[in-house]
Amino acid sequence: MRMIILSVLSFLCILSAIWAYQVNYQTRSVKKDIQVLNDKIVSILNRIDLLEAEWAFLNRPKRLAKLVDDNFETLRLVPITKDHFQNSPTSYLTVVESKDGE
């Protein structure tokens, strides 16, 4: 009886060692995958920061005003004033109704 218990315990010990070995390598693999993903995230965040800086540089008011002045003949852009907006919500309804009536 003692021999059976010792052999079962030895077998269970070997099984647990194999299981621990597999878990160890699975953990290393997952850690490596996480590191790769973290590197990609950092790279993408750096790219986003660069693009935001470029966007801010390209949308400087002085630069945009110069572009509008240089291309006035083709674009006919003018500054927006309060006269470009209407206060009455009924004016929108009349425009929509007149388009539906066509």
ABEGO torsion letter per residue (X at the ends): XAAAAAAAAAAAAAAAAAAAAAAAAAAAAAAAAAAAAAAAAAAAAAAAAAAAAAAAAAABAAAAAAAAAAAAAAAGBBBBBAAABBABAAAAAAAAAAAAAX
